[in-house]
Amino acid sequence: MTYCVGMRLNSGLVFLSDSRTNAGLDQISTFRKMTVYEKPGDRVMVLLSAGNLAITQAVRQVLQAESIEGDDGPISIWTAKSMFDAARIVGSAIRKVHARDADALKKHGIEFNVNLIFGGQIAGETMRLFNIYAAGNFVEAGIDGVCYFQIGESKYGKPVIDRVVTPETPLDEAAKCALVSMDSTLKSNLSVGLPLDLLVYKGDTLKVDSVVNIDEGNAYFRMIRSSWGKRLREVFDSLPDPTWHGEASEYPLTQAPVAQQAQAMNPLSIVRAPDA
C-alpha cells in the first residue's frame, strides 16, 4: 500500500510520498511513488501514484510519449499550455493502459486500481493540483475550499491536515504538517514505510530546488517522530477527565437533565438481566 499527499497553497505546492509496496506479509519492496517532470523556466509537474504497482509503472511509461489533440495539433505534457490539458494527457495515459490490460487483469481477479495526484505549474498560468482516478477523470483542488489531496492509506494522516492546513498556510509549515501526517500513518499502518520523498515548490519559480529523500537516519524526521508523540501525550494528559456523578467541574459531561435528553432523542435501551 502507500500514502501520498499533495497540497496547493497560495505560496506554492507540497508533495510527500512513501515508498513501500507489498503483496503479502513476505513480499515487501521499495519503489518510489513520486515522479518529477521539469523544464526549468517553463514548467514543473509532479506525479504521485497509488494502486497496483504494475499499473502505475505502465501509466508512467505510457505518459512519456502520450499526446492528445489540441487546438494546434497533438500536445504532450511537455508542450501543453495549461495544467488542465496536462492532466487530460495523464488521464489519457491511464485509459490507454486500461484498454490494453484491464480485461487480462479481470480474468485473474485483479482490479484495475490506480489513483494519482498530479500538480505543478506551467509558465503563464497559476499552480494547479489534480486527483486523477482509474477512469482517467479528475477533480481539482481549490474548488469549494479543498486545498489538498491524499491517496492510499489516507485516513490516519487526514485529521492533522484538516486541523492545520489552509490555503494561507506557509510552505514550511505545510511541509511540517505533511510529515506529521505521514508519521501518524507510519505509526498505525505497516503497509506504509520509509524512505519518503518530499518536494516543496515555491510558486512562480518554475524550477525544483527543494526536494529531499528521507530515510531512517534523517535528523529532522526523527525529531518529528519523537516530538509529536511526546507533545501529543502531554496535551492529552492536560485535558480533564470526564465527571459522571455531579462532581464540580468546569466542563461537566452529564450536564443536561435526563428529561431533556429524552426529549432530544429516543431513550437509550438498557436490557437488564432477569431475576434469578
Contacts in CASP RR format, 6 or more apart in sequence:
PFRMAT RR
TARGET T0000
AUTHOR 0000-0000-0000
METHOD contacts of the structure
MODEL  1
MTYCVGMRLNSGLVFLSDSRTNAGLDQISTFRKMTVYEKPGDRVMVLLSA
GNLAITQAVRQVLQAESIEGDDGPISIWTAKSMFDAARIVGSAIRKVHAR
DADALKKHGIEFNVNLIFGGQIAGETMRLFNIYAAGNFVEAGIDGVCYFQ
IGESKYGKPVIDRVVTPETPLDEAAKCALVSMDSTLKSNLSVGLPLDLLV
YKGDTLKVDSVVNIDEGNAYFRMIRSSWGKRLREVFDSLPDPTWHGEASE
YPLTQAPVAQQAQAMNPLSIVRAPDA
1 20 0 8 1.000
1 21 0 8 1.000
1 22 0 8 1.000
1 50 0 8 1.000
1 152 0 8 1.000
1 153 0 8 1.000
1 189 0 8 1.000
1 191 0 8 1.000
1 192 0 8 1.000
2 17 0 8 1.000
2 18 0 8 1.000
2 20 0 8 1.000
2 21 0 8 1.000
2 33 0 8 1.000
2 49 0 8 1.000
2 50 0 8 1.000
2 51 0 8 1.000
2 151 0 8 1.000
2 152 0 8 1.000
2 153 0 8 1.000
2 191 0 8 1.000
2 192 0 8 1.000
3 17 0 8 1.000
3 18 0 8 1.000
3 50 0 8 1.000
3 150 0 8 1.000
3 151 0 8 1.000
3 152 0 8 1.000
3 153 0 8 1.000
3 154 0 8 1.000
3 156 0 8 1.000
3 157 0 8 1.000
3 182 0 8 1.000
3 185 0 8 1.000
3 189 0 8 1.000
3 192 0 8 1.000
4 15 0 8 1.000
4 16 0 8 1.000
4 17 0 8 1.000
4 18 0 8 1.000
4 33 0 8 1.000
4 34 0 8 1.000
4 48 0 8 1.000
4 49 0 8 1.000
4 50 0 8 1.000
4 117 0 8 1.000
4 150 0 8 1.000
4 151 0 8 1.000
4 152 0 8 1.000
5 14 0 8 1.000
5 15 0 8 1.000
5 16 0 8 1.000
5 17 0 8 1.000
5 48 0 8 1.000
5 117 0 8 1.000
5 148 0 8 1.000
5 149 0 8 1.000
5 150 0 8 1.000
5 154 0 8 1.000
5 157 0 8 1.000
5 161 0 8 1.000
5 178 0 8 1.000
5 181 0 8 1.000
5 182 0 8 1.000
6 13 0 8 1.000
6 14 0 8 1.000
6 15 0 8 1.000
6 16 0 8 1.000
6 48 0 8 1.000
6 117 0 8 1.000
6 119 0 8 1.000
6 129 0 8 1.000
6 148 0 8 1.000
6 149 0 8 1.000
6 150 0 8 1.000
6 178 0 8 1.000
7 13 0 8 1.000
7 14 0 8 1.000
7 15 0 8 1.000
7 129 0 8 1.000
7 147 0 8 1.000
7 148 0 8 1.000
7 161 0 8 1.000
7 165 0 8 1.000
7 169 0 8 1.000
7 174 0 8 1.000
7 178 0 8 1.000
8 119 0 8 1.000
8 127 0 8 1.000
8 128 0 8 1.000
8 129 0 8 1.000
8 141 0 8 1.000
8 142 0 8 1.000
8 147 0 8 1.000
8 148 0 8 1.000
8 167 0 8 1.000
9 147 0 8 1.000
9 165 0 8 1.000
9 167 0 8 1.000
9 168 0 8 1.000
9 169 0 8 1.000
9 170 0 8 1.000
9 171 0 8 1.000
9 174 0 8 1.000
10 167 0 8 1.000
10 168 0 8 1.000
11 170 0 8 1.000
11 171 0 8 1.000
11 202 0 8 1.000
11 203 0 8 1.000
12 127 0 8 1.000
12 171 0 8 1.000
12 200 0 8 1.000
12 201 0 8 1.000
12 202 0 8 1.000
12 203 0 8 1.000
13 46 0 8 1.000
13 119 0 8 1.000
13 120 0 8 1.000
13 121 0 8 1.000
13 127 0 8 1.000
13 129 0 8 1.000
13 199 0 8 1.000
13 200 0 8 1.000
13 201 0 8 1.000
13 203 0 8 1.000
14 171 0 8 1.000
14 174 0 8 1.000
14 175 0 8 1.000
14 178 0 8 1.000
14 198 0 8 1.000
14 199 0 8 1.000
14 200 0 8 1.000
14 201 0 8 1.000
15 34 0 8 1.000
15 46 0 8 1.000
15 48 0 8 1.000
15 117 0 8 1.000
15 119 0 8 1.000
15 197 0 8 1.000
15 198 0 8 1.000
15 199 0 8 1.000
15 200 0 8 1.000
15 201 0 8 1.000
16 175 0 8 1.000
16 178 0 8 1.000
16 179 0 8 1.000
16 181 0 8 1.000
16 182 0 8 1.000
16 196 0 8 1.000
16 197 0 8 1.000
16 198 0 8 1.000
16 199 0 8 1.000
17 32 0 8 1.000
17 33 0 8 1.000
17 34 0 8 1.000
17 48 0 8 1.000
17 196 0 8 1.000
17 197 0 8 1.000
18 33 0 8 1.000
18 182 0 8 1.000
18 185 0 8 1.000
18 186 0 8 1.000
18 192 0 8 1.000
18 193 0 8 1.000
18 194 0 8 1.000
18 195 0 8 1.000
18 196 0 8 1.000
19 30 0 8 1.000
19 31 0 8 1.000
19 32 0 8 1.000
19 33 0 8 1.000
19 193 0 8 1.000
19 194 0 8 1.000
19 195 0 8 1.000
19 196 0 8 1.000
19 197 0 8 1.000
20 28 0 8 1.000
20 29 0 8 1.000
20 30 0 8 1.000
20 191 0 8 1.000
20 192 0 8 1.000
20 193 0 8 1.000
20 194 0 8 1.000
21 28 0 8 1.000
21 29 0 8 1.000
21 30 0 8 1.000
21 31 0 8 1.000
21 53 0 8 1.000
22 28 0 8 1.000
22 29 0 8 1.000
22 191 0 8 1.000
30 195 0 8 1.000
31 53 0 8 1.000
31 57 0 8 1.000
32 197 0 8 1.000
33 48 0 8 1.000
33 49 0 8 1.000
33 50 0 8 1.000
33 56 0 8 1.000
33 197 0 8 1.000
34 46 0 8 1.000
34 47 0 8 1.000
34 48 0 8 1.000
34 197 0 8 1.000
34 199 0 8 1.000
35 46 0 8 1.000
35 47 0 8 1.000
35 49 0 8 1.000
35 60 0 8 1.000
36 44 0 8 1.000
36 45 0 8 1.000
36 46 0 8 1.000
36 47 0 8 1.000
36 199 0 8 1.000
36 208 0 8 1.000
36 211 0 8 1.000
37 43 0 8 1.000
37 44 0 8 1.000
37 45 0 8 1.000
37 46 0 8 1.000
37 47 0 8 1.000
37 77 0 8 1.000
37 78 0 8 1.000
38 44 0 8 1.000
38 45 0 8 1.000
38 207 0 8 1.000
38 208 0 8 1.000
39 78 0 8 1.000
40 206 0 8 1.000
40 207 0 8 1.000
41 123 0 8 1.000
41 206 0 8 1.000
41 207 0 8 1.000
42 122 0 8 1.000
42 123 0 8 1.000
42 206 0 8 1.000
43 78 0 8 1.000
43 120 0 8 1.000
43 121 0 8 1.000
43 122 0 8 1.000
43 123 0 8 1.000
43 206 0 8 1.000
44 120 0 8 1.000
44 121 0 8 1.000
44 201 0 8 1.000
44 205 0 8 1.000
44 206 0 8 1.000
44 207 0 8 1.000
44 208 0 8 1.000
45 77 0 8 1.000
45 83 0 8 1.000
45 86 0 8 1.000
45 118 0 8 1.000
45 119 0 8 1.000
45 120 0 8 1.000
45 122 0 8 1.000
46 117 0 8 1.000
46 118 0 8 1.000
46 119 0 8 1.000
46 120 0 8 1.000
46 199 0 8 1.000
46 201 0 8 1.000
47 60 0 8 1.000
47 63 0 8 1.000
47 90 0 8 1.000
47 116 0 8 1.000
47 117 0 8 1.000
47 118 0 8 1.000
47 119 0 8 1.000
48 116 0 8 1.000
48 117 0 8 1.000
48 118 0 8 1.000
48 151 0 8 1.000
49 56 0 8 1.000
49 59 0 8 1.000
49 60 0 8 1.000
49 114 0 8 1.000
49 115 0 8 1.000
49 116 0 8 1.000
49 151 0 8 1.000
50 56 0 8 1.000
50 114 0 8 1.000
50 115 0 8 1.000
50 116 0 8 1.000
50 151 0 8 1.000
50 152 0 8 1.000
51 113 0 8 1.000
51 114 0 8 1.000
51 115 0 8 1.000
51 152 0 8 1.000
52 110 0 8 1.000
52 111 0 8 1.000
52 112 0 8 1.000
52 113 0 8 1.000
52 114 0 8 1.000
55 97 0 8 1.000
55 101 0 8 1.000
55 112 0 8 1.000
55 113 0 8 1.000
55 114 0 8 1.000
56 114 0 8 1.000
56 116 0 8 1.000
58 97 0 8 1.000
58 100 0 8 1.000
58 101 0 8 1.000
59 90 0 8 1.000
59 93 0 8 1.000
59 94 0 8 1.000
59 97 0 8 1.000
59 114 0 8 1.000
59 116 0 8 1.000
62 93 0 8 1.000
62 96 0 8 1.000
62 97 0 8 1.000
63 77 0 8 1.000
63 89 0 8 1.000
63 90 0 8 1.000
63 93 0 8 1.000
65 76 0 8 1.000
66 76 0 8 1.000
66 77 0 8 1.000
66 89 0 8 1.000
66 90 0 8 1.000
66 92 0 8 1.000
66 93 0 8 1.000
66 96 0 8 1.000
67 74 0 8 1.000
67 75 0 8 1.000
67 76 0 8 1.000
67 89 0 8 1.000
68 74 0 8 1.000
68 75 0 8 1.000
68 85 0 8 1.000
68 88 0 8 1.000
68 89 0 8 1.000
68 92 0 8 1.000
69 75 0 8 1.000
70 85 0 8 1.000
75 81 0 8 1.000
75 85 0 8 1.000
75 89 0 8 1.000
76 89 0 8 1.000
77 86 0 8 1.000
77 89 0 8 1.000
77 90 0 8 1.000
80 86 0 8 1.000
80 89 0 8 1.000
80 122 0 8 1.000
81 122 0 8 1.000
81 125 0 8 1.000
82 122 0 8 1.000
82 125 0 8 1.000
83 119 0 8 1.000
83 120 0 8 1.000
83 121 0 8 1.000
83 122 0 8 1.000
83 125 0 8 1.000
83 127 0 8 1.000
83 128 0 8 1.000
83 130 0 8 1.000
84 128 0 8 1.000
84 140 0 8 1.000
86 118 0 8 1.000
86 122 0 8 1.000
87 118 0 8 1.000
87 119 0 8 1.000
87 128 0 8 1.000
87 130 0 8 1.000
87 132 0 8 1.000
87 138 0 8 1.000
87 140 0 8 1.000
90 116 0 8 1.000
90 118 0 8 1.000
90 130 0 8 1.000
90 132 0 8 1.000
90 136 0 8 1.000
90 138 0 8 1.000
91 132 0 8 1.000
91 136 0 8 1.000
91 137 0 8 1.000
91 138 0 8 1.000
92 136 0 8 1.000
94 114 0 8 1.000
94 116 0 8 1.000
94 132 0 8 1.000
94 134 0 8 1.000
94 135 0 8 1.000
94 136 0 8 1.000
95 135 0 8 1.000
95 136 0 8 1.000
97 114 0 8 1.000
98 112 0 8 1.000
98 134 0 8 1.000
98 135 0 8 1.000
101 112 0 8 1.000
102 112 0 8 1.000
105 111 0 8 1.000
105 112 0 8 1.000
106 112 0 8 1.000
112 134 0 8 1.000
113 134 0 8 1.000
114 134 0 8 1.000
115 131 0 8 1.000
115 132 0 8 1.000
115 133 0 8 1.000
115 134 0 8 1.000
115 151 0 8 1.000
115 152 0 8 1.000
116 131 0 8 1.000
116 132 0 8 1.000
116 151 0 8 1.000
117 129 0 8 1.000
117 130 0 8 1.000
117 131 0 8 1.000
117 132 0 8 1.000
117 149 0 8 1.000
117 151 0 8 1.000
118 129 0 8 1.000
118 130 0 8 1.000
118 132 0 8 1.000
118 138 0 8 1.000
119 127 0 8 1.000
119 128 0 8 1.000
119 129 0 8 1.000
119 130 0 8 1.000
120 127 0 8 1.000
120 128 0 8 1.000
120 129 0 8 1.000
120 201 0 8 1.000
121 127 0 8 1.000
121 128 0 8 1.000
121 201 0 8 1.000
121 203 0 8 1.000
121 204 0 8 1.000
121 206 0 8 1.000
123 206 0 8 1.000
127 201 0 8 1.000
127 203 0 8 1.000
128 140 0 8 1.000
128 141 0 8 1.000
129 140 0 8 1.000
129 141 0 8 1.000
129 142 0 8 1.000
129 148 0 8 1.000
129 149 0 8 1.000
130 138 0 8 1.000
130 139 0 8 1.000
130 140 0 8 1.000
130 141 0 8 1.000
130 149 0 8 1.000
131 138 0 8 1.000
131 139 0 8 1.000
131 141 0 8 1.000
131 149 0 8 1.000
131 151 0 8 1.000
132 138 0 8 1.000
141 147 0 8 1.000
141 148 0 8 1.000
141 149 0 8 1.000
142 167 0 8 1.000
145 167 0 8 1.000
147 165 0 8 1.000
147 166 0 8 1.000
147 167 0 8 1.000
148 161 0 8 1.000
148 165 0 8 1.000
150 157 0 8 1.000
150 158 0 8 1.000
150 161 0 8 1.000
153 185 0 8 1.000
153 189 0 8 1.000
153 191 0 8 1.000
153 192 0 8 1.000
156 184 0 8 1.000
156 185 0 8 1.000
156 187 0 8 1.000
156 188 0 8 1.000
156 189 0 8 1.000
157 181 0 8 1.000
157 182 0 8 1.000
157 184 0 8 1.000
157 185 0 8 1.000
158 181 0 8 1.000
159 184 0 8 1.000
160 177 0 8 1.000
160 180 0 8 1.000
160 181 0 8 1.000
160 184 0 8 1.000
161 177 0 8 1.000
161 178 0 8 1.000
161 181 0 8 1.000
164 173 0 8 1.000
164 177 0 8 1.000
165 174 0 8 1.000
165 177 0 8 1.000
169 177 0 8 1.000
171 200 0 8 1.000
171 202 0 8 1.000
172 200 0 8 1.000
175 198 0 8 1.000
175 200 0 8 1.000
176 224 0 8 1.000
178 198 0 8 1.000
179 196 0 8 1.000
179 198 0 8 1.000
179 214 0 8 1.000
179 220 0 8 1.000
179 221 0 8 1.000
179 224 0 8 1.000
180 224 0 8 1.000
180 228 0 8 1.000
182 192 0 8 1.000
182 196 0 8 1.000
183 221 0 8 1.000
183 224 0 8 1.000
183 225 0 8 1.000
183 228 0 8 1.000
185 192 0 8 1.000
186 192 0 8 1.000
186 193 0 8 1.000
186 194 0 8 1.000
186 225 0 8 1.000
194 214 0 8 1.000
194 215 0 8 1.000
194 216 0 8 1.000
195 213 0 8 1.000
195 214 0 8 1.000
195 215 0 8 1.000
195 216 0 8 1.000
196 213 0 8 1.000
196 214 0 8 1.000
196 221 0 8 1.000
197 211 0 8 1.000
197 212 0 8 1.000
197 213 0 8 1.000
197 214 0 8 1.000
198 211 0 8 1.000
198 212 0 8 1.000
198 214 0 8 1.000
199 208 0 8 1.000
199 210 0 8 1.000
199 211 0 8 1.000
200 210 0 8 1.000
200 211 0 8 1.000
201 208 0 8 1.000
201 210 0 8 1.000
202 209 0 8 1.000
202 210 0 8 1.000
212 218 0 8 1.000
214 220 0 8 1.000
214 221 0 8 1.000
216 222 0 8 1.000
240 249 0 8 1.000
240 250 0 8 1.000
240 251 0 8 1.000
242 253 0 8 1.000
243 249 0 8 1.000
243 252 0 8 1.000
243 253 0 8 1.000
243 254 0 8 1.000
244 253 0 8 1.000
244 254 0 8 1.000
246 252 0 8 1.000
246 254 0 8 1.000
256 264 0 8 1.000
END
